[in-house]
Amino acid sequence: MALESSPVEDSAGQRIAAVLMRQDVILLGIFAAMVAFFSAINPRYFSLPSAANILQDFSPVVLMAIGQTFVIASRGIDLSVGSVLGLSGVTMALVIRTCNEAGLDPGLTIALGLLAAVAVGLVVGLVNGLLIAYAGLVPFIATLATMGAAAGLSLVLTGGVQIAGAPRAVIMLGNTAYFGWLTVPVLVVFVIIALACAFMAWSRFGRWTYAIGSNSFAARGAGIDVQRHLIKIYVLSGILAALAGAFVYFRLGSGSPLSGRGGELNAIAAAVIGGISLHGGVGKMSGAVLGALITTAVLSGLIMVGVQPNWQQIVVAFLIAIAVGVQGIGAPKRGG
């Protein structure tokens, strides 16, 4: 006589299956398998110095990915984030070099440079938002235009060379590691991640973003000022990309017009790998964070096992294609 499972057992099995099929659980499993794979080939991958290096690479990517998540959730795209990273970095470098040569206090010098970088991100984000919300340009075209303009302006300002001249305080702030892996900029990034996850999940801003991405006409009918909200989203994306540029500057102690090259691809990859739907209205911020971690960890692992850096863009593009193809796995739900 066959034994029948009880309703309690069926319910428990269904709950376990539901947990295992959650997008974030799947991503954690992928990350664990990836760490095991690279560590088996090169044991140095599973070490504190390697983890510290991955976090340094992860931080600017996740900042751009956070902004990209808000944008994609609203059914948009922001191709300008990489160029904003580069432009904000060189702007910060120029301001800090000027202030340093004038003999200003290092703390004030750094603050002025950081404000200049954030201002760049704010302006580019505002231009993107205005072009999309009021000029009627589709996000792809609007942000493609600002991507080219920002990249070109970076080259004009720098002549295509790195901008050095930072005070010693910049290098110390960006590279002094506590406990062997945690720097002040990385700690700030962790705080931003926590705030972004909470903001996306529980704030009115997050709910409105999902509503616009799901159905902008219904959102407008519900009383949401869609144009104004879209401008806020693109300004936020620009500011986060600018902070990513500041992070890179603190790490290197110089600003390069090529720093953000390909950054938009990495940010989109992180969001899509994390389950953010390109159709808008669906996805979790935590997924984008894990996507950024997987992306940077994969690239770091490939380098450590001897794969040439020139293959990085190809690998990222491949990851995007795979993620889009299996995006239905885990049935991501609305909410952060």
C-alpha positions as CSV (number, residue, x, y, z in Angstrom):
1,M,0.0,0.0,0.0
2,A,1.5,3.3,-1.1
3,L,2.1,5.9,1.6
4,E,0.5,9.2,1.0
5,S,2.2,12.4,2.1
6,S,0.4,14.5,4.6
7,P,-0.8,18.1,3.9
8,V,1.7,19.3,6.4
9,E,4.6,17.6,4.6
10,D,3.4,18.9,1.2
11,S,3.2,22.4,2.6
12,A,6.7,22.3,4.1
13,G,8.1,20.9,0.8
14,Q,6.4,23.7,-1.1
15,R,7.8,26.3,1.2
16,I,11.3,24.9,0.9
17,A,11.0,24.8,-2.9
18,A,9.7,28.4,-2.9
19,V,12.7,29.6,-0.9
20,L,15.2,27.7,-3.1
21,M,13.7,29.2,-6.2
22,R,13.9,32.8,-4.9
23,Q,16.1,35.0,-7.1
24,D,18.4,36.0,-4.3
25,V,18.9,32.4,-3.1
26,I,19.7,31.3,-6.6
27,L,22.2,34.2,-6.9
28,L,23.8,33.3,-3.6
29,G,24.1,29.7,-4.8
30,I,25.7,30.8,-8.1
31,F,28.2,33.1,-6.2
32,A,29.2,30.2,-3.8
33,A,29.7,27.8,-6.7
34,M,31.7,30.4,-8.6
35,V,34.0,31.1,-5.5
36,A,34.5,27.3,-5.1
37,F,35.4,27.0,-8.8
38,F,37.9,29.8,-9.0
39,S,39.4,28.8,-5.6
40,A,40.0,25.3,-6.8
41,I,42.0,26.6,-9.7
42,N,43.8,29.3,-7.8
43,P,43.7,29.0,-4.0
44,R,44.7,32.7,-3.7
45,Y,41.2,33.6,-4.9
46,F,39.8,32.5,-1.5
47,S,41.9,34.9,0.6
48,L,41.5,38.2,2.4
49,P,43.6,40.2,-0.1
50,S,41.5,38.9,-2.9
51,A,38.3,39.7,-1.1
52,A,39.5,43.3,-0.5
53,N,40.4,43.7,-4.2
54,I,37.0,42.4,-5.2
55,L,35.2,44.8,-2.9
56,Q,37.3,47.7,-4.4
57,D,36.1,46.6,-7.9
58,F,32.6,45.9,-6.7
59,S,32.0,49.3,-5.1
60,P,31.8,51.6,-8.2
61,V,29.9,48.9,-10.1
62,V,27.2,48.5,-7.4
63,L,26.8,52.3,-7.1
64,M,26.0,52.5,-10.8
65,A,23.9,49.4,-10.6
66,I,21.7,50.9,-7.8
67,G,21.0,53.9,-10.0
68,Q,20.4,51.7,-13.0
69,T,17.9,49.6,-10.9
70,F,15.7,52.5,-10.2
71,V,15.9,53.5,-13.9
72,I,15.2,50.0,-15.3
73,A,12.4,49.5,-12.8
74,S,10.7,52.6,-14.3
75,R,11.1,51.0,-17.7
76,G,14.0,53.1,-18.8
77,I,17.8,52.7,-19.3
78,D,20.7,54.9,-18.5
79,L,23.7,54.5,-20.9
80,S,25.5,57.6,-19.5
81,V,26.6,56.2,-16.1
82,G,30.0,55.1,-17.3
83,S,30.8,58.4,-18.9
84,V,29.5,60.3,-15.8
85,L,31.8,58.2,-13.7
86,G,34.8,59.3,-15.9
87,L,33.7,63.0,-16.1
88,S,33.0,63.3,-12.4
89,G,36.3,61.7,-11.6
90,V,38.3,64.1,-13.7
91,T,36.3,67.1,-12.5
92,M,37.0,66.1,-8.9
93,A,40.7,65.6,-9.8
94,L,40.9,69.0,-11.5
95,V,39.2,70.8,-8.5
96,I,41.4,69.0,-5.9
97,R,44.6,69.7,-7.8
98,T,43.7,73.4,-8.1
99,C,42.8,73.7,-4.5
100,N,45.9,71.7,-3.4
101,E,48.2,74.0,-5.4
102,A,46.5,77.0,-3.8
103,G,47.4,75.6,-0.4
104,L,43.9,75.0,0.9
105,D,43.3,72.6,3.8
106,P,43.2,69.0,2.6
107,G,39.8,68.3,4.2
108,L,38.3,71.4,2.5
109,T,40.0,70.4,-0.7
110,I,38.5,67.0,-0.7
111,A,35.1,68.3,0.2
112,L,35.1,70.8,-2.7
113,G,36.2,68.1,-5.1
114,L,33.5,65.8,-4.0
115,L,30.9,68.5,-4.3
116,A,32.1,69.2,-7.9
117,A,31.8,65.5,-8.8
118,V,28.3,65.3,-7.4
119,A,27.3,68.4,-9.2
120,V,28.4,66.8,-12.5
121,G,26.2,63.8,-11.9
122,L,23.3,66.0,-10.9
123,V,23.5,68.1,-14.0
124,V,23.9,65.1,-16.4
125,G,21.0,63.3,-14.6
126,L,18.8,66.4,-14.8
127,V,19.5,66.7,-18.6
128,N,18.6,63.1,-19.0
129,G,15.4,63.5,-17.1
130,L,14.3,66.6,-18.9
131,L,15.0,65.1,-22.3
132,I,13.0,62.0,-21.4
133,A,10.2,63.5,-19.4
134,Y,9.5,66.7,-21.4
135,A,11.3,66.5,-24.7
136,G,9.8,63.1,-25.4
137,L,13.1,61.3,-26.2
138,V,13.2,57.6,-25.5
139,P,15.6,56.8,-22.6
140,F,18.0,54.9,-24.9
141,I,18.5,57.9,-27.3
142,A,18.6,60.6,-24.5
143,T,21.2,58.8,-22.4
144,L,23.2,57.7,-25.5
145,A,23.5,61.4,-26.4
146,T,24.7,62.4,-22.9
147,M,27.0,59.4,-22.8
148,G,28.8,60.7,-25.8
149,A,28.8,64.3,-24.6
150,A,30.2,63.4,-21.2
151,A,32.9,61.2,-22.6
152,G,33.9,63.8,-25.1
153,L,34.0,66.5,-22.4
154,S,36.2,64.3,-20.3
155,L,38.7,64.1,-23.1
156,V,38.5,67.9,-23.7
157,L,39.1,68.7,-20.1
158,T,42.1,66.4,-19.7
159,G,43.6,66.2,-23.1
160,G,43.3,62.4,-22.8
161,V,45.7,62.2,-19.9
162,Q,45.3,61.4,-16.2
163,I,44.9,64.2,-13.7
164,A,47.2,63.8,-10.7
165,G,48.2,66.3,-8.0
166,A,46.1,64.9,-5.2
167,P,47.2,65.6,-1.6
168,R,48.4,62.6,0.5
169,A,45.1,62.6,2.4
170,V,43.3,61.4,-0.7
171,I,45.5,58.3,-1.0
172,M,45.3,57.6,2.7
173,L,41.5,57.9,2.7
174,G,41.0,55.7,-0.3
175,N,43.5,53.0,0.5
176,T,43.9,52.6,4.2
177,A,42.4,49.2,5.0
178,Y,41.0,48.3,8.4
179,F,40.9,44.6,9.3
180,G,42.8,44.0,6.1
181,W,39.8,44.6,3.7
182,L,37.6,47.5,4.7
183,T,38.4,51.1,3.6
184,V,36.3,54.2,4.4
185,P,34.9,54.5,0.9
186,V,33.9,50.8,0.9
187,L,32.1,51.4,4.2
188,V,30.3,54.3,2.8
189,V,29.2,52.2,-0.1
190,F,27.8,49.6,2.3
191,V,25.7,52.3,3.9
192,I,24.4,53.5,0.5
193,I,23.5,49.8,-0.3
194,A,21.5,49.5,2.9
195,L,19.7,52.8,2.3
196,A,18.9,52.0,-1.3
197,C,17.4,48.6,-0.4
198,A,15.2,50.1,2.2
199,F,14.3,53.0,0.0
200,M,13.3,50.8,-2.9
201,A,11.3,48.4,-0.7
202,W,9.5,50.6,1.7
203,S,9.4,54.2,0.5
204,R,6.8,55.9,-1.6
205,F,9.6,56.7,-4.1
206,G,10.2,53.0,-4.6
207,R,6.5,52.2,-4.9
208,W,6.0,55.0,-7.5
209,T,9.0,53.8,-9.4
210,Y,7.5,50.3,-9.7
211,A,4.1,51.7,-10.6
212,I,5.5,53.8,-13.4
213,G,7.5,50.8,-14.8
214,S,4.4,48.6,-14.6
215,N,2.0,51.0,-16.3
216,S,2.8,54.7,-16.6
217,F,-0.7,55.5,-17.7
218,A,-2.3,53.9,-14.7
219,A,0.3,55.6,-12.5
220,R,-0.6,58.9,-13.9
221,G,-4.3,58.1,-13.4
222,A,-3.5,57.3,-9.7
223,G,-2.2,60.9,-9.3
224,I,1.6,60.2,-9.7
225,D,3.5,63.1,-11.4
226,V,5.2,60.8,-13.8
227,Q,7.4,63.4,-15.5
228,R,8.7,64.8,-12.2
229,H,9.4,61.4,-10.8
230,L,11.3,60.3,-13.9
231,I,13.5,63.4,-13.5
232,K,14.2,62.4,-9.9
233,I,15.2,58.9,-10.9
234,Y,17.7,60.0,-13.6
235,V,19.1,62.6,-11.2
236,L,19.6,59.9,-8.6
237,S,21.3,57.7,-11.2
238,G,23.6,60.5,-12.2
239,I,24.6,61.3,-8.6
240,L,25.3,57.6,-7.8
241,A,27.5,57.4,-11.0
242,A,29.3,60.5,-9.8
243,L,29.9,58.9,-6.4
244,A,31.3,55.9,-8.3
245,G,33.7,58.3,-10.0
246,A,34.7,59.7,-6.7
247,F,35.3,56.2,-5.4
248,V,37.6,55.4,-8.3
249,Y,39.5,58.7,-7.7
250,F,40.0,58.0,-4.0
251,R,41.3,54.6,-4.9
252,L,43.8,55.7,-7.6
253,G,44.6,59.2,-6.5
254,S,44.1,60.5,-10.0
255,G,41.3,61.1,-12.5
256,S,41.3,59.4,-15.9
257,P,38.8,60.2,-18.7
258,L,38.8,56.4,-19.5
259,S,37.9,55.3,-16.0
260,G,34.2,54.7,-16.7
261,R,34.6,53.1,-20.1
262,G,32.3,50.1,-20.2
263,G,30.7,51.0,-16.9
264,E,27.2,51.2,-18.3
265,L,27.5,47.6,-19.5
266,N,28.6,46.4,-16.1
267,A,25.8,48.3,-14.3
268,I,23.2,46.9,-16.7
269,A,24.6,43.4,-16.3
270,A,24.5,43.7,-12.5
271,A,20.8,44.8,-12.6
272,V,19.7,42.2,-15.1
273,I,21.7,39.3,-13.5
274,G,20.0,40.4,-10.3
275,G,16.6,39.8,-11.8
276,I,15.6,43.4,-12.6
277,S,13.2,43.1,-15.6
278,L,14.0,45.1,-18.6
279,H,10.2,45.5,-19.1
280,G,10.0,47.5,-15.9
281,G,8.1,47.2,-12.6
282,V,9.8,44.0,-11.4
283,G,12.9,43.2,-9.4
284,K,14.6,43.7,-6.1
285,M,17.5,46.0,-5.2
286,S,19.1,43.2,-3.3
287,G,19.2,41.2,-6.5
288,A,21.1,44.0,-8.3
289,V,23.6,44.2,-5.4
290,L,24.2,40.4,-5.7
291,G,24.4,40.8,-9.5
292,A,27.1,43.5,-9.1
293,L,29.0,41.2,-6.7
294,I,28.8,38.2,-9.1
295,T,29.9,40.4,-12.1
296,T,33.0,41.8,-10.4
297,A,33.9,38.5,-8.7
298,V,33.7,36.7,-12.1
299,L,36.0,39.2,-13.7
300,S,38.4,39.1,-10.9
301,G,38.4,35.3,-11.0
302,L,39.1,35.2,-14.7
303,I,42.1,37.4,-14.2
304,M,43.4,35.3,-11.4
305,V,43.1,32.1,-13.5
306,G,45.0,33.6,-16.3
307,V,42.3,34.9,-18.7
308,Q,43.3,38.0,-20.6
309,P,41.6,41.2,-19.5
310,N,40.5,41.9,-23.0
311,W,37.9,39.1,-22.6
312,Q,36.1,40.9,-19.8
313,Q,33.6,42.8,-22.0
314,I,32.8,39.6,-23.8
315,V,32.2,37.8,-20.6
316,V,29.9,40.6,-19.3
317,A,27.9,40.6,-22.5
318,F,27.6,36.8,-22.3
319,L,26.3,37.1,-18.7
320,I,23.7,39.6,-19.8
321,A,22.5,37.4,-22.5
322,I,22.3,34.4,-20.1
323,A,20.5,36.5,-17.5
324,V,17.9,37.8,-19.9
325,G,17.3,34.3,-21.2
326,V,16.6,32.8,-17.7
327,Q,15.1,35.9,-16.1
328,G,11.8,34.1,-15.4
329,I,13.6,31.7,-13.0
330,G,12.6,32.5,-9.5
331,A,9.6,34.6,-10.6
332,P,10.9,37.9,-9.2
333,K,8.3,39.9,-7.4
334,R,7.6,43.6,-7.1
335,G,9.2,45.2,-4.1
336,G,12.8,45.9,-2.9
